[in-house]
C-alpha cells in the first residue's frame, strides 16, 4: 500500500546470537537448522518478499529446537529484539502500510509466522500495521492464481493511487449514500493480480467502509473541519470543488501516502460531480438553517 525503507537490522547476527545460547547447544539439529534459515533469509531477499516467484521460500517445519525458539523470541522484551518494537511503533508513519487505516499498533508478518517459523524474527518480514488488518488477514499471503500475493511495503515500490471510494446515491440523494471501494489501476498493470489479492484479503477485511460512512456524515455536520474556503452559505459549486481538491491534497500530505482511507473517500468525492453538487447543497442548507445537522 505504501513504500517503507528496509529496517537496518543484521538478521544473521541476531540468529547467531540466539544459536550461541548455551541452552540450545545440545540440540543435534541446531547446525542444520541455522544453515537452512540463513539460506531461506537469502532466498526471501532475492525474491524481494514476493511469495509468487519460484525462488521464494515455501512453508516449512524446522526439525530442531529453533522451531519454537524463534517464535518465542518474536515476543521477547530482550534488548536484542528492540528492533521489533521500533517497527511496531514506527513514529514517522501515521497510516497502516498494509491497509491504509489511520492507525498502527501491531507488527505484521508478511509471510505468516505459523507457516514460516524461521522468519518470525526476520526484520524484512516484519512491517508496522494496524491491529485489525493484521489479525483479519490471518495466514493469507499467497493466492491460487499467477501473481496473487500480498503487497510488500519494503519491496513493492507503489506510488499510484490503488483504491478509491465509490459513492452511490440512496433515495435520490447523497445524504446517506452507499459507499463501497474499488481498485483504481487497470487490469493490465503489472501489479494488478497482487493488488486485487491484497484488496480482498487485507483491505476488505477491515472497517474501512464503516469509517468512510462516519466521515461522510461529518462532511455534512462538521464541514468546516474538512473543507476550507466556504465562508458563507452562498459558496459556489466551483468553490466547493476546489475545497474538496484541497482536502484531498491535505489528506495525502497528512498520511504521507495517497493510499489511506480518508484519501480513498475524498478522491471518490472529487471524481463524482453529482455527489459533490448534492453534498454542497446539503452543507448550504445546514449553514442557512434550513436543515438541522441531526437530521442527516
C-alpha positions, -999 to 999 in steps of 0.1 A, spaced: 0 0 0 29 24 6 67 22 4 89 19 35 127 18 39 141 -16 49 149 -20 86 186 -16 93 190 -49 111 217 -76 108 194 -106 109 221 -132 106 240 -117 135 207 -119 156 203 -155 146 240 -163 155 234 -148 190 203 -169 196 220 -201 185 251 -194 206 228 -197 237 241 -225 259 206 -239 264 205 -247 227 239 -262 224 229 -299 229 203 -298 201 215 -321 173 197 -303 146 209 -268 155 236 -265 129 215 -277 100 185 -256 112 207 -224 113 222 -230 79 188 -237 65 173 -205 80 202 -183 67 196 -198 32 159 -190 35 166 -155 46 187 -150 14 160 -166 -8 135 -142 7 157 -113 -1 164 -124 -36 126 -128 -42 121 -94 -27 94 -107 -4 74 -119 -34 58 -152 -25 46 -158 -60 80 -162 -76 97 -197 -77 128 -186 -57 107 -175 -27 109 -198 4 79 -221 9 63 -231 42 85 -252 64 87 -271 97 121 -269 114 134 -301 128 153 -287 157 146 -267 188 145 -235 168 110 -245 156 96 -230 188 126 -208 198 123 -182 171 85 -178 176 91 -172 213 119 -147 206 95 -127 185 76 -118 217 107 -113 237 114 -80 255 151 -86 254 173 -57 242 184 -79 213 149 -76 198 144 -39 203 141 -35 166 107 -53 167 92 -27 190 107 0 168 89 -15 138 57 -16 158 58 20 169 71 34 135 68 70 148 72 86 114 42 66 99 6 75 107 -13 52 83 -11 15 82 12 4 53 -9 -27 47 -44 -14 46 -43 25 48 -61 28 82 -52 59 102 -35 39 130 -8 14 137 -2 -6 169 10 -40 156 37 -58 136 26 -79 107 44 -109 93 42 -107 55 49 -144 53 28 -157 82 45 -169 113 26 -202 115 38 -213 81 73 -197 83 85 -200 119 121 -194 107 111 -159 95 94 -150 129 122 -125 138 135 -117 103 132 -79 101 124 -78 64 94 -100 70 81 -76 97 62 -44 89 42 -20 111 4 -25 107 -29 -18 124 -43 -44 148 -74 -50 127 -58 -59 93 -30 -79 110 -55 -102 127 -80 -103 99 -56 -114 72 -45 -143 94 -24 -166 73 -34 -154 38 -3 -143 18 -4 -162 -15 -33 -168 -39 -40 -196 -63 -37 -177 -95 -5 -163 -110 8 -131 -93 -17 -133 -65 0 -123 -32 0 -96 -6 18 -64 -14 51 -58 5 58 -23 18 96 -28 17 99 -41 -18 68 -31 -39 75 5 -50 39 15 -54 32 52 -56 0 53 -76 -35 56 -61 -46 20 -58 -81 23 -44 -110 47 -43 -144 51 -27 -174 46 -50 -203 68 -38 -238 59 -49 -270 79 -41 -297 63 -20 -333 75 -20 -323 100 -47 -297 119 -27 -263 116 -12 -271 124 25 -265 87 34 -251 72 2 -240 36 -3 -202 38 -1 -180 9 -14 -144 6 -26 -129 -3 -59 -95 -8 -74 -82 21 -95 -54 6 -115 -61 -11 -148 -61 -49 -151 -31 -47 -174 -10 -31 -147 19 -55 -138 9 -55 -101 -28 -59 -107 -30 -95 -96 -12 -87 -64 -32 -55 -57 -65 -74 -63 -55 -102 -39 -42 -77 -13 -75 -58 -17 -96 -90 -9 -75 -104 20 -64 -72 37 -85 -40 29 -119 -57 26 -115 -74 60 -111 -41 78 -136 -15 90 -128 9 61 -165 11 49 -177 19 85 -151 47 88 -160 62 54 -197 62 63 -188 81 95 -166 106 77 -193 112 51 -218 122 79 -191 145 94 -185 161 60 -221 174 63 -223 181 100 -188 195 105 -179 207 71 -156 234 84 -133 207 98 -127 192 63 -134 219 37 -117 253 37 -129 285 19 -166 280 24 -170 313 43 -208 316 40 -238 296 29 -236 311 -6 -204 294 -19 -205 282 -55 -202 247 -67 -167 255 -81 -156 269 -47 -167 236 -31 -150 215 -58 -118 234 -51 -122 228 -13 -126 191 -19 -94 190 -40 -76 209 -13 -89 185 14 -76 156 -7 -42 172 -10 -41 177 27 -50 141 34 -23 128 11 2 150 29 -11 142 64 -7 105 59 23 108 36 6 84 12 -22 86 -13 -33 51 -2 -50 60 31 -87 56 39 -96 93 41 -80 99 7 -99 70 -7 -131 88 2 -120 123 -8 -107 110 -42 -140 93 -48 -158 125 -40 -135 146 -61 -143 125 -92 -181 123 -86 -197 155 -98 -233 146 -87 -221 137 -52 -202 170 -49 -232 191 -61 -255 173 -37 -231 175 -8 -226 212 -14 -263 218 -14 -267 199 19 -240 220 35 -256 252 23 -290 241 37 -274 234 71 -255 267 71 -286 286 62 -306 269 89 -330 251 66 -317 217 77 -306 205 111 -273 186 113 -290 159 134 -314 153 105 -285 139 84 
